[in-house]
């Protein structure tokens, strides 16, 4: 029934169509139409994810025949996980930012915010479903345009500078990746494989120095996007200056392109170079995890605090990817979904808190749980998910990643437990400093309005999903494990055999 319907194309183009429609309408109607397109995309995305498990959704048309470029879309396992995350987060952000254009610091209207969010969703869906490297690269770069304006159009006084910094870092990564794309095409042409299809590129012989240099070009772009420590400085500035909804889209969706690319392209297309680079990447990931945790602990700004927690968590994801075991890869893919949901909840609740107080400084709060108990409760739950409390989705991802990486790298794994301990410290310290204790004068004056029904409606689905997936992880684990098994086969690495000590 669905084989004759270009379901993936419709899914990816529908939000872009919604973005264009919003240019023609104004006022309350624009908000309702934007949300309608977002919810329709959510339903269509869920249908596509379900169908992909049984029928396998693939679209492939010759695009630029002369260079072997295809308009190729596919919904594999990791794509399904991130498509699901994308179609969930966009309507949630729209509900949370329903009145974003009414802020005195906003340059543009709510309609513009919704249109940009839908455009970003469309480009991200193309990235997560691209089966052709050239199509992937074009969509990868296209996501920068709406994200730049989402940062620059709404938020703090230095949002313009933060948006420029985001764009410069991202363009630098994209340009380096373009060199890798051109080099990979040249190598393919030399070997008689004139194609940009990722499955064709995976069959190339990329062993040796050429493959390693090309790997480095792609890895640099993905490490900027992920982001790993040293290439991360654009993220805290962007999160501090952007609206909470824009930061949610940035960290929840856009940054996942980095870890997605590491699995979909690096491990599959460059198996030899991936194994060659693993020792350095694992150390870099550990440093990133611990550095992000320490910076989160030291942060005096709540929005920068959330961004640094993500730097730490992305280090953990990258560690799981390059530990190269089925369990660690499964855990890392699962953790991408869990992190997207928990960080979205944390960003939105912190955003509500900052809007009420008029300040993001931790010292500007104290005792807020007495004046806004529901907001305080949501902040606690989002924080507990961030530190991977058992029963929450993040715990499943962390546990599997740790269990899998221990099989091959027990010493490295022991070190990253420090980052997990620090996560509990920085989350609980933040909560104690802002929510508990006597009510300060500033909080008693400004933080008096608890969450509205609309604000609760934005956060409740995220928390519900974190609990549902945390207690019933099997559907997501099955999907993630399928991808992990396929990638391990592509890399040519087997899981370490269990070591059983013989009795005396």
C-alpha positions in Angstrom: 0.0 0.0 0.0 2.7 2.4 1.0 5.3 1.3 -1.5 3.9 3.6 -4.2 3.7 6.6 -1.9 6.9 8.7 -1.4 6.2 8.8 2.4 9.7 9.9 3.4 9.7 12.8 0.9 6.3 13.9 2.2 7.5 13.7 5.7 10.6 15.8 5.1 8.9 18.4 2.9 5.7 18.8 4.9 7.2 21.1 7.6 9.0 23.1 4.9 5.7 23.6 3.2 4.3 24.7 6.5 7.1 27.2 6.9 6.3 28.7 3.5 2.5 28.9 4.3 3.3 30.8 7.4 4.7 33.6 5.3 1.2 34.2 4.0 -0.7 34.5 7.2 -0.4 36.5 10.4 -1.6 36.7 14.0 -3.1 33.8 15.9 -4.0 32.0 12.8 -0.3 31.7 11.9 0.4 30.0 15.3 -2.4 27.5 14.8 -1.4 26.7 11.3 2.2 26.3 12.3 1.3 24.0 15.2 -1.0 22.1 12.9 1.8 21.4 10.5 4.0 20.3 13.3 1.5 17.9 14.8 0.7 16.5 11.3 4.5 15.9 10.8 4.6 14.2 14.2 1.8 11.7 13.2 3.4 11.1 9.8 6.8 10.6 11.4 5.5 8.0 13.9 3.8 6.2 11.0 7.0 6.2 9.0 9.0 4.9 12.0 6.6 2.1 12.6 6.5 1.1 8.9 10.2 1.2 8.6 10.5 -1.7 11.1 8.3 -4.0 8.9 8.6 -2.9 5.3 11.8 -0.8 5.1 11.2 2.6 3.6 13.6 3.6 0.7 13.3 6.2 -2.0 16.0 6.4 -4.7 15.9 8.6 -7.8 18.8 9.7 -10.1 19.4 13.3 -9.2 22.6 14.4 -11.0 23.4 11.5 -13.2 26.8 12.9 -14.4 28.3 12.7 -10.9 26.4 9.8 -9.5 24.3 11.9 -7.1 21.0 10.4 -6.0 17.9 11.8 -4.3 18.0 8.9 -1.9 16.1 8.7 1.3 16.1 5.8 3.7 14.8 5.2 7.3 17.2 2.9 9.0 17.3 2.2 12.7 19.3 5.2 13.9 17.4 7.5 11.5 14.2 6.2 12.9 15.3 7.1 16.5 16.3 10.6 15.6 13.3 11.2 13.3 11.1 10.3 16.2 13.0 12.7 18.5 12.7 15.5 15.9 9.0 15.2 15.3 8.3 15.2 19.0 10.5 18.2 20.0 9.3 20.7 17.4 5.6 20.9 18.4 6.7 20.8 22.1 8.9 23.8 21.5 6.0 25.6 19.6 3.7 25.1 22.6 6.4 26.3 25.0 7.2 29.4 22.9 3.6 30.3 22.0 4.2 33.9 23.0 7.8 34.3 22.0 7.1 37.2 19.7 5.5 39.2 22.5 8.8 39.5 24.4 10.2 43.1 24.4 13.6 41.8 23.4 12.3 39.9 20.3 13.1 41.3 16.9 10.5 39.2 15.1 7.1 37.7 15.6 6.0 34.3 16.8 5.0 33.5 13.2 8.7 33.9 12.2 9.9 31.7 15.1 7.4 28.9 14.1 8.3 29.2 10.4 12.0 28.9 11.2 11.4 25.9 13.5 9.5 24.1 10.8 12.2 24.8 8.2 14.8 23.5 10.6 12.7 20.4 11.2 12.5 19.8 7.4 16.3 20.1 6.9 17.0 17.9 9.9 14.7 15.2 8.7 16.5 15.2 5.3 19.8 14.8 7.2 18.5 11.8 9.3 17.0 10.1 6.2 19.7 10.9 3.6 21.1 7.8 1.8 23.3 9.9 -0.5 26.3 11.8 0.9 25.8 14.9 -1.3 22.2 15.2 -0.2 23.3 14.7 3.4 25.9 17.5 3.1 23.5 19.9 1.5 20.9 19.3 4.2 23.6 19.4 6.9 24.6 22.9 5.7 21.0 24.1 5.2 20.2 23.5 8.9 22.5 26.4 9.8 20.3 29.0 8.1 17.1 28.7 10.3 19.2 28.0 13.4 21.2 31.2 12.9 18.0 33.3 12.8 16.4 31.4 15.7 19.4 32.4 17.8 19.7 36.0 16.4 16.1 36.9 16.4 15.0 36.2 20.0 16.9 36.1 23.3 19.5 38.1 25.1 21.3 41.3 24.3 24.3 39.6 22.8 22.3 37.1 20.7 23.7 38.5 17.5 27.3 37.8 18.4 26.3 34.4 19.7 24.6 33.6 16.4 27.6 34.7 14.4 29.9 32.5 16.6 27.6 29.5 16.0 27.6 30.2 12.3 31.4 30.6 12.0 32.1 27.4 13.9 29.5 25.4 11.9 30.7 26.8 8.6 34.3 25.9 9.4 33.2 22.3 10.2 31.1 22.2 7.0 33.9 23.5 4.8 36.3 20.9 6.1 33.7 18.2 5.5 33.2 19.5 2.0 36.9 18.8 1.3 36.2 15.3 2.7 33.2 14.8 0.4 35.2 15.9 -2.7 38.1 13.7 -1.7 35.9 10.7 -1.1 34.3 11.2 -4.5 37.7 11.4 -6.1 38.8 8.2 -4.5 35.6 6.5 -5.6 36.1 7.7 -9.2 39.6 6.2 -9.2 38.2 2.9 -8.0 35.5 2.9 -10.6 32.7 3.8 -8.2 31.2 7.1 -9.4 28.5 7.4 -6.7 27.6 9.4 -3.7 25.3 6.7 -2.3 26.5 5.9 1.2 26.1 2.2 0.7 28.4 2.4 -2.4 31.0 4.5 -0.6 31.1 1.9 2.1 32.4 -0.6 -0.4 35.5 1.5 -1.3 39.0 0.6 -0.2 39.8 3.5 2.1 42.6 1.9 4.1 45.9 3.8 4.4 46.7 7.5 4.8 44.2 8.8 2.3 41.3 7.2 4.1 42.6 8.5 7.4 42.8 12.1 6.2 39.3 11.9 4.8 38.1 10.4 8.1 39.7 13.3 9.9 37.9 15.8 7.7 34.5 14.3 8.5 35.2 13.7 12.1 36.2 17.4 12.6 32.8 18.5 11.3 30.9 16.1 13.4 33.0 16.9 16.5 32.1 20.6 16.1 28.5 19.7 15.8 28.5 17.1 18.7 30.3 19.2 20.3 33.5 17.9 21.9 35.6 19.9 24.3 37.8 22.4 22.5 35.3 22.8 19.6 32.4 23.5 21.9 32.7 27.2 22.9 30.0 28.3 20.5 27.4 26.2 22.4 27.4 27.9 25.9 27.3 31.4 24.2 24.4 30.3 22.0 22.5 28.7 24.9 23.0 31.7 27.1 21.7 34.2 24.6 19.0 32.2 22.7 15.5 31.6 23.8 15.0 28.3 25.6 13.0 26.9 22.7 15.8 27.7 20.2 18.3 26.1 22.6 16.1 23.0 22.8 16.1 22.6 19.0 19.8 23.3 18.9 20.9 20.7 21.4 18.0 18.3 21.1 18.0 18.0 17.3 20.8 19.8 15.5 23.7 18.6 17.7 22.6 15.0 17.3 23.7 15.3 13.7 27.3 15.0 15.0 26.8 11.7 16.7 24.5 10.5 13.9 27.2 11.2 11.4 29.8 9.4 13.4 27.8 6.2 13.3 26.2 6.5 9.9 29.2 7.7 7.9 32.4 7.4 9.9 32.1 3.8 11.2 30.4 2.5 8.0 32.4 4.3 5.3 35.8 4.4 7.2 36.0 1.2 9.2 39.8 1.0 9.2 40.4 4.7 10.0 37.7 4.5 12.8 39.7 1.7 14.5 43.0 3.7 13.9 41.6 6.9 15.5 39.8 5.2 18.4 42.5 5.5 21.1 42.7 9.3 20.6 38.9 9.8 20.3 38.2 7.8 23.5 40.6 10.0 25.5 39.1 13.1 23.9 35.6 11.9 24.8 36.6 11.3 28.4 38.2 14.7 28.6 35.0 16.3 27.1 32.8 14.5 29.6 34.7 15.5 32.7 35.4 19.0 31.4 31.7 19.6 30.7 30.8 18.3 34.1 33.3 20.5 35.9 32.2 23.6 33.9 28.5 22.8 34.7 29.4 22.6 38.4 31.2 26.0 38.2 28.5 27.7 36.1 26.9 30.8 37.6 24.4 31.1 34.7 21.6 28.5 34.5 21.5 28.4 30.7 25.2 27.9 30.4 24.8 25.2 33.1 22.5 23.3 30.9 24.7 23.7 27.8 27.8 22.4 29.7 25.8 19.3 30.9 25.3 18.6 27.2 29.0 18.9 26.4 29.6 16.3 29.1 26.8 14.0 27.8 28.0 14.3 24.2 31.4 13.2 25.3 29.7 10.1 26.9 27.9 9.4 23.6 31.0 9.6 21.5 32.8 7.3 24.0 30.1 4.7 23.6 30.3 5.0 19.8 34.0 4.4 19.6 34.2 1.8 22.3 33.1 -0.4 19.4 30.9 -3.0 21.1 27.3 -3.9 20.2 26.2 -2.9 23.7 28.0 0.4 23.9 26.7 1.4 20.4 23.2 0.4 21.4 23.5 2.4 24.6 24.8 5.4 22.8 22.0 5.4 20.2 19.5 4.9 23.0 21.1 7.8 24.9 20.8 10.1 22.0 17.0 9.9 22.3 17.0 10.0 26.1 19.4 13.0 26.2 17.2 14.9 23.6 14.1 14.5 25.8 15.7 15.2 29.1 17.7 18.2 27.9 14.6 19.6 26.2 12.7 19.4 29.5 15.6 21.0 31.4 16.0 23.8 28.9 12.3 24.6 28.8 11.8 24.5 32.6 14.9 26.7 33.2 13.7 29.0 30.5 10.4 29.4 32.3 12.3 30.1 35.5 14.5 32.7 33.9 11.5 34.5 32.2 9.9 34.9 35.6 12.9 36.1 37.4 14.4 38.2 34.6 17.8 36.7 35.3 19.6 33.5 34.6 22.1 33.9 37.4 22.0 31.1 40.0 22.6 33.6 42.8 19.4 35.4 41.8 17.3 32.5 43.1 16.7 30.7 46.4 13.7 29.1 48.0 11.7 29.1 44.7 10.1 25.7 45.4 7.9 27.5 48.0 6.5 30.0 45.4 6.4 27.9 42.3 6.1 24.3 43.5 5.0 22.8 40.1 7.9 24.4 38.3 10.2 23.3 41.0 9.0 19.7 40.7 9.4 19.7 36.9 12.9 21.0 37.3 13.8 18.3 39.8 12.4 15.5 37.5 14.3 16.9 34.5 17.4 17.1 36.6 17.1 13.6 37.8 16.7 12.4 34.3 19.9 14.3 33.4 21.8 12.5 36.1 20.4 9.2 34.9 18.2 8.2 37.8 17.1 4.5 37.5 13.6 4.5 36.0 14.4 7.3 33.6 15.4 6.7 30.0 18.9 8.2 30.5 19.7 5.4 32.9 19.2 2.7 30.4 21.5 4.4 27.8 24.2 5.0 30.4 24.1 1.5 31.8 24.3 -0.2 28.4 27.1 2.1 27.3 29.1 1.5 30.4 28.5 -2.3 30.3 29.5 -2.5 26.7 32.6 -0.3 26.9 33.8 -2.2 30.0 34.2 -5.3 27.9 36.9 -3.6 25.8 38.2 -0.6 27.8 37.7 -1.3 31.5 40.2 1.4 32.6 38.7 4.1 30.4 35.2 3.1 31.6 36.3 3.4 35.2 37.5 6.9 34.5 34.3 8.1 32.9 32.4 7.1 36.1 33.8 10.3 37.5 31.7 12.2 35.0 28.6 10.3 36.1 29.3 11.1 39.8 29.9 14.8 38.9 26.5 14.8 37.1 24.7 14.0 40.4 26.8 16.7 42.1 26.1 19.5 39.6 22.4 18.7 39.2 21.6 18.5 42.9 23.8 21.5 43.7 21.9 23.6 41.1 18.6 22.5 42.5 19.6 23.2 46.1 20.9 26.7 45.3 17.9 27.7 43.3 14.9 25.9 44.8 15.5 25.2 48.5 16.3 27.3 51.5 14.5 30.5 52.6 12.7 32.5 50.0 14.8 35.4 48.9 13.4 38.8 48.4 14.0 38.7 44.6 12.2 35.4 44.3 9.3 36.5 46.5 8.9 39.6 44.3 9.3 38.1 40.8 8.9 34.3 40.9 5.3 34.1 42.1 3.5 32.7 39.0 3.6 28.9 38.7 3.4 27.1 35.4 0.4 27.7 33.3 -1.6 24.9 31.6 0.1 25.6 28.3 3.6 25.5 29.9 2.8 22.3 31.6 1.5 20.8 28.3 4.9 21.4 26.8 6.9 19.6 29.5 4.5 16.8 30.5 4.9 14.8 27.3 8.7 14.9 27.6 8.6 13.6 31.2 6.1 11.0 30.3 8.3 9.7 27.5 11.3 9.7 29.7 9.4 7.5 32.2 7.8 5.2 29.6 11.0 4.6 27.7 12.8 4.2 31.1 10.5 1.5 32.3 9.7 -0.1 28.9 12.9 0.4 26.8 12.6 -2.7 24.7 11.0 -1.1 21.5 13.8 1.5 21.3 16.5 -1.0 22.3 15.4 -3.4 19.5 15.8 -0.6 17.0 19.1 0.6 18.4 20.5 -2.9 18.7 19.7 -3.6 15.0 21.7 -0.6 14.0 24.6 -1.4 16.4 24.8 -5.0 15.0 24.9 -3.7 11.4 27.5 -1.1 12.2 29.7 -3.6 14.0 29.6 -5.9 11.0 30.5 -2.9 8.7 33.5 -2.0 10.9 34.6 -5.6 11.0 34.9 -5.8 14.8 33.5 -8.5 17.0 32.5 -8.1 20.6 35.1 -9.3 23.1 34.6 -12.9 24.1 33.5 -13.2 27.8 36.4 -14.2 30.0 35.5 -17.0 32.4 38.0 -18.0 35.0 38.4 -21.7 35.5 38.1 -23.0 39.0 41.2 -24.3 40.8 
